[in-house]
């Protein structure tokens, strides 16, 4: 892929953005372009792939895999419209995967705000939003077709999975209005 050439000043801003988000320069540019295209859309179904998830958490390498997975599941599932979340994380694979089904659609803005307000690589396929939190797009497969099917893992890999349902934070308010 050829090197991006931006107008004076923009390259400096993009370099700072890339450094702050710990991504390659080109990845930062493509992530922003994805965001511009998808920011006004809403989604019921979201799939998330996080490269080196330990690095996003303070002392992450010292936290057990299952606790890291739970932290990410809570990050994307709690305080929402209600969500079923399936997750997989095996530290030696260096990737964490989530499949999320929200009870009601959430905007791209709302979904991105759940995880450190980082802008990932994004793609939409069959109405599902795919988020790829990776350092370098050119070195990582970020295709929806390559996304690991969490609910279809072998028994050996199944011990690295979790699933849960997070209640809607809006249910109580709706019930109060009915009274």
C-alpha positions in Angstrom: 0.0 0.0 0.0 1.3 3.4 -0.8 2.2 6.1 1.8 -0.6 8.6 2.5 0.1 12.2 1.6 -1.9 14.8 3.5 -1.9 18.6 3.3 0.5 20.4 5.6 -0.7 20.4 9.2 -3.1 17.5 8.8 -0.2 15.0 8.8 1.0 16.3 12.2 -2.5 16.1 13.7 -2.9 12.5 12.3 0.5 11.5 13.6 -0.4 12.7 17.1 -3.8 10.9 16.9 -2.0 7.7 15.8 0.5 8.0 18.7 -2.2 8.7 21.3 -4.3 5.7 20.1 -1.2 3.4 19.6 -1.9 2.6 16.0 0.1 3.0 12.8 -0.3 6.3 10.8 -2.2 4.7 8.0 -4.5 2.7 10.4 -5.4 6.0 12.1 -6.4 7.5 8.8 -8.5 4.5 7.7 -10.1 4.3 11.2 -11.2 8.0 10.9 -12.6 7.4 7.4 -14.6 4.4 8.6 -15.9 6.5 11.5 -17.0 9.4 9.2 -18.9 6.9 7.0 -20.6 5.0 9.8 -21.1 7.6 12.6 -24.8 8.2 11.8 -25.9 4.6 11.6 -27.3 2.4 14.4 -26.8 -1.4 15.0 -28.4 -4.3 16.9 -25.5 -6.6 16.3 -21.8 -5.8 16.9 -18.7 -8.0 16.7 -15.5 -6.7 18.3 -11.9 -7.9 17.9 -9.3 -6.4 20.2 -5.6 -7.0 19.6 -3.6 -7.3 22.8 -6.5 -6.5 25.1 -4.2 -6.6 28.2 -2.6 -3.3 27.0 -5.8 -1.3 27.4 -6.0 -2.2 31.1 -3.8 -1.0 33.9 -1.5 -3.9 34.9 -3.5 -6.0 32.3 -0.8 -8.7 32.0 -1.3 -9.5 35.7 -5.0 -9.9 35.5 -6.5 -13.4 34.8 -7.8 -14.0 31.3 -11.4 -14.6 32.5 -11.4 -11.3 34.4 -10.1 -9.4 31.3 -12.8 -11.0 29.2 -15.5 -10.1 31.8 -14.2 -6.5 31.9 -14.6 -6.1 28.1 -18.0 -7.8 28.2 -19.2 -5.4 30.8 -17.7 -2.5 28.9 -19.8 -3.2 25.9 -22.9 -4.7 27.6 -23.5 -2.7 30.9 -25.4 0.6 31.0 -27.1 0.0 27.6 -30.4 -0.9 26.2 -29.9 -4.5 27.2 -27.4 -6.9 25.6 -26.5 -10.5 25.1 -22.7 -10.7 25.0 -20.6 -13.7 24.1 -16.8 -13.4 24.6 -13.6 -15.3 23.9 -10.1 -14.6 25.2 -7.0 -16.8 25.3 -4.0 -14.7 26.1 -1.6 -16.7 23.9 -3.7 -15.8 20.8 -3.3 -12.1 21.6 -6.9 -11.3 20.5 -10.1 -11.0 22.4 -13.4 -11.4 20.5 -17.0 -10.3 21.4 -20.3 -10.9 19.8 -23.0 -8.5 21.1 -26.7 -8.5 20.4 -28.4 -5.3 21.7 -32.1 -5.4 22.5 -32.5 -2.1 20.6 -30.2 -0.5 18.1 -27.5 1.8 19.3 -25.8 4.5 17.3 -22.2 4.1 16.3 -21.4 7.0 18.6 -22.9 5.2 21.6 -21.1 1.9 20.8 -17.7 3.6 20.5 -18.1 5.5 23.7 -18.3 2.3 25.6 -14.6 1.5 25.1 -12.2 4.3 26.0 -13.6 6.4 23.2 -11.1 4.8 20.8 -11.9 4.8 17.1 -11.3 1.3 15.6 -11.4 0.0 12.1 -15.0 -0.6 11.2 -16.9 -2.6 8.6 -20.5 -3.5 8.1 -21.6 -6.8 6.7 -25.2 -8.1 6.6 -26.3 -5.3 8.9 -23.7 -6.2 11.6 -21.1 -3.7 12.8 -17.5 -5.1 13.0 -15.0 -3.2 15.2 -11.3 -4.0 14.9 -9.1 -2.5 17.6 -5.7 -3.3 16.0 -2.4 -1.6 15.8 -1.7 -2.0 12.1 -4.4 -2.8 9.5 -1.9 -3.9 7.0 -0.5 -6.6 9.2 -3.8 -8.0 10.7 -6.8 -9.7 9.0 -9.7 -7.4 9.7 -12.2 -9.1 7.5 -15.6 -10.1 8.8 -15.1 -13.4 7.1 -12.1 -14.0 9.4 -14.0 -13.2 12.6 -13.9 -16.2 15.0 -17.3 -17.8 15.5 -17.4 -17.7 19.3 -20.5 -19.9 19.7 -19.0 -22.6 17.5 -15.7 -23.2 19.1 -14.3 -26.6 19.9 -14.6 -28.1 23.4 -10.9 -27.4 24.0 -11.3 -23.6 23.2 -14.7 -23.4 24.9 -13.1 -22.9 28.4 -11.9 -19.5 27.2 -15.4 -18.3 26.5 -18.1 -16.5 28.6 -21.6 -15.4 27.9 -24.0 -13.2 29.7 -27.0 -10.9 29.5 -26.9 -7.4 30.7 -30.3 -5.9 31.6 -31.4 -2.6 30.1 -30.8 0.4 32.3 -34.0 1.9 30.9 -36.4 -0.8 32.2 -36.9 0.8 35.6 -37.7 4.2 34.0 -40.3 2.7 31.7 -41.9 0.8 34.6 -42.0 4.0 36.7 -43.9 5.8 33.8 -46.5 3.1 33.7 -47.3 3.4 37.4 
